[in-house]
Amino acid sequence: MPTVRRVAVLGGNRIPFARSNSRYAAASNQDMLTAALDGLIARFGLAGERLGEVVAGAVLKHSRDFNLTREVVLGSRLDPGTPAYDIQQACGTGLEAAILVANKIALGQIDAGVAGGVDTTSDAPLQVNEDMRQALLELNRARTLGARLKAVAKLRPQHALRPEIPRNAEPRTGLSMGEHAALTALRWEISRQAQDELALASHRRLAAAYDRGFFDDLMTPYLGLTRDQNLRADSSLEKLATLKPVYGREDATMTAGNSTPLTDGASTVLLASPEWAQAHSLPVLAYFADSETAAVDYVHGDEGLLMAPAYAVPRMLARNGLTLQDFDYYEIHEAFASQVLATLAAWESPEFCKERLGLDAPLGSIDRDRLNVNGSSLAAGHPFAATGGRIVATLAKLLAQKGSGRGLISICAAGGQGVVAILER
Ligand SMILES: CC(=O)CC(=O)SCCNC(=O)CCNC(=O)[C@H](O)C(C)(C)COP(=O)(O)OP(=O)(O)OC[C@H]1O[C@@H](n2cnc3c(N)ncnc32)[C@H](O)[C@@H]1OP(=O)(O)O
């Protein structure tokens, strides 16, 4: 078996994230991922380079994009001999792509690779309705005039008026992500005030990070945007408190302010062996230390849809002999403020940790000053598959600036899954 090598995170590049149906409304997944990759190539001098692999994905994909990532590579300035492929693990896609690339580097199978993700809810892959699809397939198969007329006769005007629009919902429950998260918020008694405070902190911290120039070498302006469009530096607890609940019952706590907005955007990160980094005179920001995935039975059990990271993190900690407190930074994806708070509450709960995780003592609480220190998805927005790359690049740079330390990444995903990782320096 090959020796396991260290895996370096050399940096990232993303385009600013845009609110759905606004600045990037006319851009496709391919356009946006190409823009993010081109920026990475320019920043790291990768033009003409044959990388080991490029792995990326989108949660919402058009059928024409059957291998979106390969198309993006062919349209980029990388050597066309760079293999590329798509993966999809809902909101865990970007981080899972980084894990795939990292593991291949660790095993010595490749020396360097790019991981990425992209999503647009503006340019959503709307499909024709099922009856119309069947009739069109029949028409395509028809070899005689009679067969063609028979297929055409099955087409109805109302079919065209009933397209299949992708829903932000779980196929097995019919509930949206937000409706699931609202159930979890109730179960963990997460207050509206706590959610709004987390949302406000996310906006304030992201705004401060922009003002410090933190994203200057992590981002390429795109279609006139230089900052994440959702960022509201002027948000306040008073304004957040006035927003009407959007999920759950009358007394529900989740609003547009403490939920992620629908977002368009793309991100990429460059990973390599330390030897490759040295040969290319590229400094290492941080190292990929470990990763883990988990899934919960949200269909039959009483688990919250987005609670899988609560299971993945303790497994990864145990394997590495770490406690939850052994981190300088916690990057917990803010799908919804309530979701972050429910995950933290689970780790603090003696019952949950004993009964669900089989631990003698709770994992305990974290230092909230170390959580999402430069803001997260509530402020930046959440183009599903692009969030992992945003987080990996942000955390790697935070660790590089600190000079040493360890950071935890935790991303909840649709389908009851979670993807988590540790970076260190
Ligand atoms: C997918 C996975 O695998 C896992 C996951 O991550 S799950 C998460 C997936 N993501 C989602 O489900 C995102 C869902 N989000 C949405 O559908 C929509 O954003 C939403 C339904 C929550 C809100 O939609 P909306 O009502 O159109 O929001 P929007 O119009 O922007 O905001 C409503 C109001 O709140 C205000 N507002 C929003 N955020 C604010 C803030 N931080 N501060 C102050 N005001 C704010 C807006 O200004 C607006 O006010 P006005 O009506 O006065 O203009």
The ligand as a Gaussian input file, in Angstrom:
#p B3LYP/6-31G(d) Opt

LIG

0 1
 C      -29.439000      21.763000       0.872000
 C      -28.635000      21.003000       1.867000
 O      -28.083000      19.938000       1.517000
 C      -28.501000      21.451000       3.295000
 C      -28.783000      22.883000       3.605000
 O      -27.932000      23.716000       3.615000
 S      -30.350000      23.251000       3.979000
 C      -30.496000      24.960000       3.566000
 C      -30.954000      25.085000       2.177000
 N      -31.361000      26.454000       1.941000
 C      -32.613000      26.817000       2.010000
 O      -33.505000      26.032000       2.257000
 C      -32.796000      28.279000       1.750000
 C      -34.174000      28.603000       1.872000
 N      -34.400000      30.057000       1.774000
 C      -35.474000      30.501000       1.135000
 O      -36.228000      29.757000       0.527000
 C      -35.764000      31.984000       1.226000
 O      -34.579000      32.707000       1.337000
 C      -36.693000      32.308000       2.439000
 C      -38.024000      31.578000       2.250000
 C      -36.074000      31.898000       3.763000
 C      -36.930000      33.814000       2.506000
 O      -37.357000      34.249000       1.280000
 P      -37.908000      35.739000       1.062000
 O      -39.112000      35.943000       1.887000
 O      -37.982000      35.926000      -0.404000
 O      -36.733000      36.619000       1.677000
 P      -36.390000      38.127000       1.430000
 O      -37.413000      38.798000       0.580000
 O      -34.988000      38.209000       1.009000
 O      -36.453000      38.716000       2.893000
 C      -37.689000      38.994000       3.517000
 C      -37.515000      40.262000       4.342000
 O      -36.520000      40.007000       5.332000
 C      -35.561000      41.060000       5.303000
 N      -34.277000      40.503000       5.738000
 C      -33.731000      39.331000       5.357000
 N      -32.553000      39.154000       5.976000
 C      -32.368000      40.217000       6.783000
 C      -31.343000      40.607000       7.673000
 N      -30.270000      39.836000       7.910000
 N      -31.482000      41.783000       8.324000
 C      -32.554000      42.550000       8.127000
 N      -33.564000      42.236000       7.296000
 C      -33.464000      41.086000       6.624000
 C      -35.566000      41.514000       3.867000
 O      -35.081000      42.821000       3.717000
 C      -37.024000      41.445000       3.534000
 O      -37.644000      42.592000       4.093000
 P      -38.729000      43.421000       3.277000
 O      -39.874000      42.462000       3.109000
 O      -39.000000      44.573000       4.166000
 O      -38.065000      43.770000       1.984000

